[in-house]
Amino acid sequence: MEKLMNEKISSFLVVSDSHGDRDILAKLVDKYQGKVTKMFHCGDSELSPDDSIFDNFKVVTGNCDYDPRFEETLLEKSGDELVLLTHGHLYGVNNGMQRLSLLAEEKAATIVLFGHTHLLGAEYRKNCLFLNPGSISFPRGTYSYLGGTYALIKVGADFFEVQYYDRKCVKIPELALVFKRI
């Protein structure tokens, strides 16, 4: 019980592929600002890097972002976590995770956040959580009927908890995952 009370839990909001929909980003900021440790945008915002909305997000470029001021990848330290943020298109995520996995190993990342495919998904491998929040604006795949998704990650010393939400900020119960850290 003592360990649970003293354990520091971090939480991250992850969104991607908003494709010009600034309103949904503002809605997420209004709902989660001050309630999560950090907010990440995995690219294809189609907004200017000067947009004040990015005062709240760590953000990278996507294949539909043409401003060279966006970074291709970011490595963000948050507590004990090293978060690698990228869009994914430069690492061939449409054809598998090998190149992204090699980058994660090279950088010693504990969490990799990416988008591009518009398909949500999360997996834990090689001591690293890989997470795609899906597209908040143009989802594809099995859960496209939701109209868009984002993810919240809770991180503890021995677990990752992932919960997906729809555009209305409603929790999707069947999209709750827990990964025990090795």
LOVEX-821480 format. One record per residue (C-alpha): x, z, y. Coordinates in Angstrom, 1 decimal. Example, Ala and Ser with C-alpha at 12.3 -4.5 7.8 and 13.67 -1.06 7.14 Angstrom:
BEGIN
<pt><px>12.3</px><pz>7.8</pz><py>-4.5</py></pt>
<pt><px>13.7</px><pz>7.1</pz><py>-1.1</py></pt>
! end
This chain:
BEGIN
<pt><px>0.0</px><pz>0.0</pz><py>0.0</py></pt>
<pt><px>2.8</px><pz>0.9</pz><py>2.4</py></pt>
<pt><px>4.4</px><pz>-2.5</pz><py>1.8</py></pt>
<pt><px>1.2</px><pz>-4.4</pz><py>2.7</py></pt>
<pt><px>0.8</px><pz>-2.5</pz><py>5.9</py></pt>
<pt><px>4.3</px><pz>-3.1</pz><py>7.0</py></pt>
<pt><px>4.6</px><pz>-6.7</pz><py>5.9</py></pt>
<pt><px>4.7</px><pz>-9.2</pz><py>8.8</py></pt>
<pt><px>2.2</px><pz>-12.0</pz><py>8.3</py></pt>
<pt><px>2.6</px><pz>-15.2</pz><py>10.3</py></pt>
<pt><px>-0.1</px><pz>-17.8</pz><py>10.8</py></pt>
<pt><px>0.2</px><pz>-21.4</pz><py>11.8</py></pt>
<pt><px>-2.5</px><pz>-24.0</pz><py>12.8</py></pt>
<pt><px>-1.6</px><pz>-27.5</pz><py>11.7</py></pt>
<pt><px>-3.3</px><pz>-30.6</pz><py>12.9</py></pt>
<pt><px>-2.5</px><pz>-34.3</pz><py>12.8</py></pt>
<pt><px>-3.6</px><pz>-37.8</pz><py>13.6</py></pt>
<pt><px>-6.0</px><pz>-37.0</pz><py>16.4</py></pt>
<pt><px>-5.6</px><pz>-40.6</pz><py>17.8</py></pt>
<pt><px>-6.6</px><pz>-40.0</pz><py>21.4</py></pt>
<pt><px>-9.2</px><pz>-37.3</pz><py>20.7</py></pt>
<pt><px>-7.9</px><pz>-34.7</pz><py>23.3</py></pt>
<pt><px>-11.2</px><pz>-32.8</pz><py>23.2</py></pt>
<pt><px>-10.7</px><pz>-31.7</pz><py>19.6</py></pt>
<pt><px>-7.2</px><pz>-30.4</pz><py>20.4</py></pt>
<pt><px>-8.6</px><pz>-28.5</pz><py>23.4</py></pt>
<pt><px>-11.3</px><pz>-27.0</pz><py>21.2</py></pt>
<pt><px>-8.6</px><pz>-25.8</pz><py>18.7</py></pt>
<pt><px>-6.5</px><pz>-24.3</pz><py>21.5</py></pt>
<pt><px>-9.6</px><pz>-22.5</pz><py>22.9</py></pt>
<pt><px>-10.4</px><pz>-21.1</pz><py>19.4</py></pt>
<pt><px>-6.9</px><pz>-20.2</pz><py>18.2</py></pt>
<pt><px>-4.7</px><pz>-19.5</pz><py>21.2</py></pt>
<pt><px>-3.3</px><pz>-16.0</pz><py>20.8</py></pt>
<pt><px>-4.7</px><pz>-15.7</pz><py>17.3</py></pt>
<pt><px>-2.0</px><pz>-17.7</pz><py>15.5</py></pt>
<pt><px>1.7</px><pz>-17.5</pz><py>15.6</py></pt>
<pt><px>2.2</px><pz>-21.2</pz><py>16.4</py></pt>
<pt><px>0.3</px><pz>-24.4</pz><py>16.6</py></pt>
<pt><px>1.8</px><pz>-27.7</pz><py>15.2</py></pt>
<pt><px>0.7</px><pz>-31.3</pz><py>15.8</py></pt>
<pt><px>2.1</px><pz>-33.8</pz><py>13.2</py></pt>
<pt><px>1.9</px><pz>-36.9</pz><py>15.4</py></pt>
<pt><px>-0.3</px><pz>-39.8</pz><py>16.2</py></pt>
<pt><px>-1.9</px><pz>-37.9</pz><py>19.1</py></pt>
<pt><px>-1.8</px><pz>-41.1</pz><py>21.3</py></pt>
<pt><px>-1.5</px><pz>-38.8</pz><py>24.3</py></pt>
<pt><px>1.4</px><pz>-38.5</pz><py>26.8</py></pt>
<pt><px>4.1</px><pz>-35.9</pz><py>26.0</py></pt>
<pt><px>3.4</px><pz>-34.6</pz><py>29.5</py></pt>
<pt><px>-0.2</px><pz>-33.7</pz><py>28.6</py></pt>
<pt><px>-0.8</px><pz>-30.0</pz><py>29.3</py></pt>
<pt><px>-2.4</px><pz>-29.7</pz><py>25.8</py></pt>
<pt><px>1.1</px><pz>-29.8</pz><py>24.4</py></pt>
<pt><px>2.0</px><pz>-26.6</pz><py>26.2</py></pt>
<pt><px>0.3</px><pz>-25.1</pz><py>23.1</py></pt>
<pt><px>1.6</px><pz>-27.3</pz><py>20.3</py></pt>
<pt><px>4.9</px><pz>-28.2</pz><py>18.8</py></pt>
<pt><px>4.5</px><pz>-32.0</pz><py>18.5</py></pt>
<pt><px>6.3</px><pz>-35.0</pz><py>17.1</py></pt>
<pt><px>5.9</px><pz>-38.7</pz><py>17.4</py></pt>
<pt><px>3.7</px><pz>-40.8</pz><py>15.1</py></pt>
<pt><px>3.7</px><pz>-44.5</pz><py>14.4</py></pt>
<pt><px>1.0</px><pz>-44.8</pz><py>17.0</py></pt>
<pt><px>2.9</px><pz>-42.8</pz><py>19.7</py></pt>
<pt><px>5.1</px><pz>-45.1</pz><py>21.7</py></pt>
<pt><px>6.6</px><pz>-42.7</pz><py>24.2</py></pt>
<pt><px>10.3</px><pz>-42.1</pz><py>23.3</py></pt>
<pt><px>10.1</px><pz>-38.6</pz><py>24.8</py></pt>
<pt><px>8.4</px><pz>-37.4</pz><py>21.6</py></pt>
<pt><px>10.9</px><pz>-36.2</pz><py>18.9</py></pt>
<pt><px>10.8</px><pz>-37.8</pz><py>15.5</py></pt>
<pt><px>11.3</px><pz>-34.5</pz><py>13.8</py></pt>
<pt><px>11.5</px><pz>-30.9</pz><py>14.9</py></pt>
<pt><px>13.0</px><pz>-27.9</pz><py>13.1</py></pt>
<pt><px>11.3</px><pz>-24.7</pz><py>14.3</py></pt>
<pt><px>12.4</px><pz>-21.2</pz><py>13.4</py></pt>
<pt><px>9.5</px><pz>-18.7</pz><py>13.2</py></pt>
<pt><px>10.3</px><pz>-15.3</pz><py>11.9</py></pt>
<pt><px>11.8</px><pz>-15.9</pz><py>8.4</py></pt>
<pt><px>10.4</px><pz>-19.4</pz><py>8.2</py></pt>
<pt><px>12.1</px><pz>-22.7</pz><py>9.0</py></pt>
<pt><px>9.4</px><pz>-25.2</pz><py>9.7</py></pt>
<pt><px>10.2</px><pz>-28.9</pz><py>9.5</py></pt>
<pt><px>7.7</px><pz>-31.0</pz><py>11.5</py></pt>
<pt><px>7.5</px><pz>-34.8</pz><py>11.2</py></pt>
<pt><px>4.8</px><pz>-37.4</pz><py>11.1</py></pt>
<pt><px>6.0</px><pz>-38.8</pz><py>7.8</py></pt>
<pt><px>6.0</px><pz>-42.6</pz><py>8.4</py></pt>
<pt><px>9.8</px><pz>-42.6</pz><py>8.8</py></pt>
<pt><px>10.1</px><pz>-40.9</pz><py>5.4</py></pt>
<pt><px>7.8</px><pz>-43.2</pz><py>3.4</py></pt>
<pt><px>5.1</px><pz>-40.6</pz><py>2.6</py></pt>
<pt><px>2.7</px><pz>-43.4</pz><py>1.7</py></pt>
<pt><px>5.0</px><pz>-44.1</pz><py>-1.3</py></pt>
<pt><px>5.8</px><pz>-40.5</pz><py>-2.3</py></pt>
<pt><px>7.5</px><pz>-37.4</pz><py>-1.2</py></pt>
<pt><px>11.1</px><pz>-38.0</pz><py>-2.4</py></pt>
<pt><px>12.7</px><pz>-38.8</pz><py>1.0</py></pt>
<pt><px>10.8</px><pz>-36.0</pz><py>2.8</py></pt>
<pt><px>11.7</px><pz>-33.6</pz><py>0.0</py></pt>
<pt><px>15.4</px><pz>-34.5</pz><py>0.4</py></pt>
<pt><px>15.2</px><pz>-33.9</pz><py>4.1</py></pt>
<pt><px>13.6</px><pz>-30.5</pz><py>3.5</py></pt>
<pt><px>16.4</px><pz>-29.6</pz><py>1.2</py></pt>
<pt><px>19.1</px><pz>-30.8</pz><py>3.6</py></pt>
<pt><px>17.5</px><pz>-28.7</pz><py>6.5</py></pt>
<pt><px>16.8</px><pz>-25.7</pz><py>4.2</py></pt>
<pt><px>13.1</px><pz>-25.8</pz><py>5.4</py></pt>
<pt><px>10.7</px><pz>-23.3</pz><py>3.9</py></pt>
<pt><px>7.6</px><pz>-25.2</pz><py>5.3</py></pt>
<pt><px>7.3</px><pz>-29.0</pz><py>5.8</py></pt>
<pt><px>4.4</px><pz>-30.2</pz><py>7.9</py></pt>
<pt><px>3.5</px><pz>-33.9</pz><py>8.1</py></pt>
<pt><px>0.6</px><pz>-36.4</pz><py>8.6</py></pt>
<pt><px>0.4</px><pz>-40.2</pz><py>8.6</py></pt>
<pt><px>-1.6</px><pz>-40.7</pz><py>5.4</py></pt>
<pt><px>-4.8</px><pz>-39.1</pz><py>6.8</py></pt>
<pt><px>-5.1</px><pz>-37.5</pz><py>3.4</py></pt>
<pt><px>-5.1</px><pz>-33.7</pz><py>3.2</py></pt>
<pt><px>-2.9</px><pz>-32.0</pz><py>0.7</py></pt>
<pt><px>-0.6</px><pz>-29.0</pz><py>0.0</py></pt>
<pt><px>1.9</px><pz>-28.2</pz><py>-2.7</py></pt>
<pt><px>4.7</px><pz>-25.8</pz><py>-3.2</py></pt>
<pt><px>7.9</px><pz>-27.1</pz><py>-4.8</py></pt>
<pt><px>11.6</px><pz>-26.2</pz><py>-4.6</py></pt>
<pt><px>10.8</px><pz>-23.0</pz><py>-2.7</py></pt>
<pt><px>9.1</px><pz>-25.0</pz><py>0.1</py></pt>
<pt><px>5.5</px><pz>-25.5</pz><py>1.1</py></pt>
<pt><px>4.6</px><pz>-29.1</pz><py>1.9</py></pt>
<pt><px>1.4</px><pz>-29.5</pz><py>3.9</py></pt>
<pt><px>-0.6</px><pz>-32.5</pz><py>5.3</py></pt>
<pt><px>-3.6</px><pz>-31.3</pz><py>7.3</py></pt>
<pt><px>-5.3</px><pz>-34.6</pz><py>6.9</py></pt>
<pt><px>-6.5</px><pz>-36.4</pz><py>10.0</py></pt>
<pt><px>-8.7</px><pz>-34.5</pz><py>12.5</py></pt>
<pt><px>-10.3</px><pz>-37.7</pz><py>13.7</py></pt>
<pt><px>-10.1</px><pz>-40.4</pz><py>11.0</py></pt>
<pt><px>-9.9</px><pz>-38.8</pz><py>7.6</py></pt>
<pt><px>-9.4</px><pz>-40.7</pz><py>4.4</py></pt>
<pt><px>-9.9</px><pz>-39.9</pz><py>0.7</py></pt>
<pt><px>-12.1</px><pz>-37.5</pz><py>-1.1</py></pt>
<pt><px>-12.8</px><pz>-35.3</pz><py>1.9</py></pt>
<pt><px>-13.4</px><pz>-38.0</pz><py>4.5</py></pt>
<pt><px>-17.1</px><pz>-37.1</pz><py>4.6</py></pt>
<pt><px>-16.1</px><pz>-33.9</pz><py>6.5</py></pt>
<pt><px>-15.3</px><pz>-36.0</pz><py>9.5</py></pt>
<pt><px>-11.8</px><pz>-34.6</pz><py>10.0</py></pt>
<pt><px>-9.7</px><pz>-31.6</pz><py>8.9</py></pt>
<pt><px>-7.0</px><pz>-29.2</pz><py>10.0</py></pt>
<pt><px>-5.3</px><pz>-26.3</pz><py>8.2</py></pt>
<pt><px>-4.4</px><pz>-22.7</pz><py>8.8</py></pt>
<pt><px>-1.4</px><pz>-21.3</pz><py>6.9</py></pt>
<pt><px>-0.9</px><pz>-17.6</pz><py>6.4</py></pt>
<pt><px>2.7</px><pz>-16.7</pz><py>5.4</py></pt>
<pt><px>3.9</px><pz>-13.5</pz><py>3.9</py></pt>
<pt><px>7.2</px><pz>-12.6</pz><py>2.2</py></pt>
<pt><px>5.8</px><pz>-13.6</pz><py>-1.2</py></pt>
<pt><px>3.0</px><pz>-16.0</pz><py>-0.6</py></pt>
<pt><px>1.6</px><pz>-19.0</pz><py>1.4</py></pt>
<pt><px>-2.2</px><pz>-19.1</pz><py>1.9</py></pt>
<pt><px>-3.6</px><pz>-22.4</pz><py>3.0</py></pt>
<pt><px>-7.2</px><pz>-22.8</pz><py>4.3</py></pt>
<pt><px>-8.6</px><pz>-26.1</pz><py>5.4</py></pt>
<pt><px>-11.4</px><pz>-26.4</pz><py>8.1</py></pt>
<pt><px>-13.6</px><pz>-29.2</pz><py>9.4</py></pt>
<pt><px>-13.9</px><pz>-30.4</pz><py>13.0</py></pt>
<pt><px>-16.6</px><pz>-27.7</pz><py>13.6</py></pt>
<pt><px>-14.0</px><pz>-25.0</pz><py>12.7</py></pt>
<pt><px>-16.0</px><pz>-24.3</pz><py>9.5</py></pt>
<pt><px>-14.0</px><pz>-23.1</pz><py>6.6</py></pt>
<pt><px>-14.1</px><pz>-25.3</pz><py>3.5</py></pt>
<pt><px>-14.2</px><pz>-22.8</pz><py>0.6</py></pt>
<pt><px>-13.1</px><pz>-25.3</pz><py>-2.1</py></pt>
<pt><px>-10.0</px><pz>-26.1</pz><py>0.0</py></pt>
<pt><px>-8.4</px><pz>-22.7</pz><py>-0.1</py></pt>
<pt><px>-5.0</px><pz>-22.5</pz><py>-1.8</py></pt>
<pt><px>-2.6</px><pz>-19.6</pz><py>-2.5</py></pt>
<pt><px>1.0</px><pz>-20.3</pz><py>-3.5</py></pt>
<pt><px>3.1</px><pz>-17.4</pz><py>-4.8</py></pt>
<pt><px>6.7</px><pz>-17.7</pz><py>-3.5</py></pt>
<pt><px>9.5</px><pz>-17.7</pz><py>-5.9</py></pt>
! end
